[in-house]
Amino acid sequence: MNDIEVRIVKLPPMRVASVHGFGREPENQAHEKLRAWAGPRGYLDDPEHHRIFGFNNPNPSPGSPNYGYELWITVGPEVKPEGEVRILGFAGGLYAVTGLLEVGDPYVTIPDAWKRLHKWCEDSKYKFGTHQWLEEHLPAKDTTWGQWTLDLYLPIAE
């Protein structure tokens, strides 16, 4: 039996600002770029209206310590591309979602949680979807920037 709590969520279409990091720890690079751009605009102070999602882009490859990580923050129609910040449209979709409240060593706990979510889908009535998988970065209460809990979004289809 799979010991994972999963909820089914339909993400609506979203307009997002995108930043990208690449290297041994691209998540940190992407977070710094996002903080530098979104912080002065007040977007990080309003996580309800400016949700943050991330994903590997490109995925790690065997034999290389380098990979990419892309971060999205939801924005309104008034926001324009600027410098390295691109504006994208995301179609949304159906997802199996599980929370990861205590990240610990992220290089162990996050892949393990993804494996358990993948196994859950194999054992469920759902099929794997083809839309973008996502990690929603949720700000932890009473912490400083960079301390997060995650919701993992596995794309599914009925």
Kinemage of the C-alpha trace (Angstrom):
@kinemage 1
@onewidth
@group {chain A} dominant
@subgroup {mainchain}
@vectorlist {calphas} color= white
{ca met a 1} P 0.000 0.000 0.000
{ca asn a 2} L 1.271 3.457 -0.881
{ca asp a 3} L 1.492 5.708 2.222
{ca ile a 4} L 0.965 9.039 0.517
{ca glu a 5} L -1.857 11.575 0.828
{ca val a 6} L -2.998 12.749 -2.599
{ca arg a 7} L -5.616 15.249 -3.679
{ca ile a 8} L -6.832 15.827 -7.226
{ca val a 9} L -6.530 19.443 -8.385
{ca lys a 10} L -7.410 21.175 -11.639
{ca leu a 11} L -5.042 24.094 -12.158
{ca pro a 12} L -6.589 26.888 -14.210
{ca pro a 13} L -4.749 28.580 -17.069
{ca met a 14} L -2.156 30.996 -15.694
{ca arg a 15} L 0.013 33.830 -16.920
{ca val a 16} L 3.475 33.531 -15.408
{ca ala a 17} L 6.811 35.301 -15.263
{ca ser a 18} L 9.642 32.802 -15.766
{ca val a 19} L 13.283 32.778 -14.612
{ca his a 20} L 15.849 30.049 -15.156
{ca gly a 21} L 18.998 28.726 -13.475
{ca phe a 22} L 21.523 26.204 -14.783
{ca gly a 23} L 24.429 24.440 -13.065
{ca arg a 24} L 25.065 22.253 -10.015
{ca glu a 25} L 22.425 24.010 -7.872
{ca pro a 26} L 20.151 25.760 -10.369
{ca glu a 27} L 17.299 26.075 -7.859
{ca asn a 28} L 19.350 28.616 -5.885
{ca gln a 29} L 20.199 30.578 -9.042
{ca ala a 30} L 16.553 30.673 -10.120
{ca his a 31} L 15.390 31.701 -6.637
{ca glu a 32} L 17.908 34.556 -6.521
{ca lys a 33} L 16.789 35.824 -9.928
{ca leu a 34} L 13.149 35.600 -8.882
{ca arg a 35} L 13.802 37.380 -5.584
{ca ala a 36} L 15.745 40.169 -7.331
{ca trp a 37} L 12.940 40.752 -9.845
{ca ala a 38} L 9.746 39.988 -7.900
{ca gly a 39} L 10.800 41.272 -4.470
{ca pro a 40} L 10.967 44.999 -5.313
{ca arg a 41} L 7.575 44.715 -7.056
{ca gly a 42} L 5.957 43.327 -3.887
{ca tyr a 43} L 4.978 40.031 -5.553
{ca leu a 44} L 6.686 37.945 -2.872
{ca asp a 45} L 4.595 39.670 -0.183
{ca asp a 46} L 1.354 38.331 -1.705
{ca pro a 47} L 1.731 34.547 -2.210
{ca glu a 48} L -2.024 34.079 -2.595
{ca his a 49} L -2.044 36.127 -5.818
{ca his a 50} L 1.522 35.377 -6.920
{ca arg a 51} L 1.960 31.621 -6.642
{ca ile a 52} L 5.416 30.182 -7.343
{ca phe a 53} L 5.977 26.958 -9.293
{ca gly a 54} L 9.209 25.291 -10.396
{ca phe a 55} L 10.495 22.316 -12.354
{ca asn a 56} L 13.718 20.887 -13.784
{ca asn a 57} L 14.518 22.283 -17.224
{ca pro a 58} L 16.462 20.431 -18.508
{ca asn a 59} L 16.407 17.357 -16.289
{ca pro a 60} L 19.674 16.019 -14.845
{ca ser a 61} L 21.502 13.700 -17.234
{ca pro a 62} L 23.782 10.793 -16.328
{ca gly a 63} L 27.409 11.810 -15.987
{ca ser a 64} L 26.776 15.529 -15.595
{ca pro a 65} L 26.341 17.447 -12.344
{ca asn a 66} L 24.585 20.255 -14.235
{ca tyr a 67} L 20.884 20.651 -14.920
{ca gly a 68} L 18.385 23.462 -15.146
{ca tyr a 69} L 15.582 24.704 -12.926
{ca glu a 70} L 12.829 27.059 -14.051
{ca leu a 71} L 10.656 29.086 -11.681
{ca trp a 72} L 7.305 30.628 -12.512
{ca ile a 73} L 5.410 33.259 -10.555
{ca thr a 74} L 1.822 34.048 -11.479
{ca val a 75} L 1.349 37.601 -12.731
{ca gly a 76} L -1.363 39.813 -14.177
{ca pro a 77} L -1.784 41.107 -17.719
{ca glu a 78} L 0.026 44.356 -16.905
{ca val a 79} L 3.387 42.610 -16.372
{ca lys a 80} L 5.811 42.769 -19.298
{ca pro a 81} L 8.995 40.761 -20.050
{ca glu a 82} L 12.139 42.372 -18.717
{ca gly a 83} L 15.780 41.286 -18.988
{ca glu a 84} L 15.972 37.540 -18.273
{ca val a 85} L 12.327 37.442 -17.148
{ca arg a 86} L 10.029 35.933 -19.767
{ca ile a 87} L 6.223 36.033 -19.715
{ca leu a 88} L 4.478 32.764 -20.571
{ca gly a 89} L 0.982 31.372 -20.777
{ca phe a 90} L 0.278 28.027 -19.088
{ca ala a 91} L -2.826 26.066 -20.111
{ca gly a 92} L -3.335 24.424 -16.698
{ca gly a 93} L -4.526 20.860 -16.298
{ca leu a 94} L -5.488 18.019 -13.979
{ca tyr a 95} L -2.999 16.991 -11.287
{ca ala a 96} L -2.423 14.528 -8.473
{ca val a 97} L -0.935 16.648 -5.675
{ca thr a 98} L 0.895 15.722 -2.501
{ca gly a 99} L 2.478 17.972 0.090
{ca leu a 100} L 6.073 17.808 1.224
{ca leu a 101} L 6.120 19.651 4.525
{ca glu a 102} L 9.600 18.868 5.812
{ca val a 103} L 12.064 18.919 2.977
{ca gly a 104} L 15.157 17.821 4.961
{ca asp a 105} L 17.873 16.989 2.428
{ca pro a 106} L 16.068 18.087 -0.747
{ca tyr a 107} L 18.258 15.864 -2.944
{ca val a 108} L 16.814 12.832 -1.111
{ca thr a 109} L 13.330 13.752 0.083
{ca ile a 110} L 12.038 15.444 -3.070
{ca pro a 111} L 12.960 12.600 -5.482
{ca asp a 112} L 11.578 10.072 -2.961
{ca ala a 113} L 8.261 11.953 -2.772
{ca trp a 114} L 8.089 12.085 -6.583
{ca lys a 115} L 8.654 8.286 -6.733
{ca arg a 116} L 5.845 7.677 -4.234
{ca leu a 117} L 3.493 9.985 -6.166
{ca his a 118} L 4.398 8.207 -9.411
{ca lys a 119} L 3.652 4.832 -7.751
{ca trp a 120} L 0.336 6.194 -6.475
{ca cys a 121} L -0.662 7.092 -10.031
{ca glu a 122} L 0.291 3.629 -11.317
{ca asp a 123} L -2.013 2.081 -8.706
{ca ser a 124} L -4.865 4.575 -9.232
{ca lys a 125} L -7.651 4.905 -11.789
{ca tyr a 126} L -5.735 7.802 -13.420
{ca lys a 127} L -3.278 7.765 -16.302
{ca phe a 128} L -0.149 9.878 -16.536
{ca gly a 129} L -0.795 13.217 -18.225
{ca thr a 130} L 1.507 14.884 -20.710
{ca his a 131} L 1.316 18.468 -19.430
{ca gln a 132} L 4.034 20.066 -17.284
{ca trp a 133} L 4.792 18.545 -13.876
{ca leu a 134} L 5.294 21.216 -11.197
{ca glu a 135} L 6.552 21.882 -7.684
{ca glu a 136} L 4.614 24.656 -5.968
{ca his a 137} L 6.856 26.555 -3.581
{ca leu a 138} L 4.817 27.527 -0.537
{ca pro a 139} L 6.277 30.083 1.861
{ca ala a 140} L 6.641 28.659 5.336
{ca lys a 141} L 5.190 30.843 8.074
{ca asp a 142} L 7.644 32.793 10.242
{ca thr a 143} L 10.687 31.958 8.109
{ca thr a 144} L 13.067 33.873 5.908
{ca trp a 145} L 13.223 33.893 2.104
{ca gly a 146} L 14.294 30.551 0.669
{ca gln a 147} L 12.637 28.384 3.320
{ca trp a 148} L 9.770 26.560 1.652
{ca thr a 149} L 7.393 23.684 1.796
{ca leu a 150} L 6.396 22.096 -1.501
{ca asp a 151} L 3.303 20.714 -3.167
{ca leu a 152} L 4.239 18.261 -5.918
{ca tyr a 153} L 1.926 18.339 -8.972
{ca leu a 154} L 1.948 15.170 -11.100
{ca pro a 155} L 0.060 15.623 -14.395
{ca ile a 156} L -2.762 13.094 -14.764
{ca ala a 157} L -5.580 12.249 -17.139
{ca glu a 158} L -8.818 10.352 -16.549
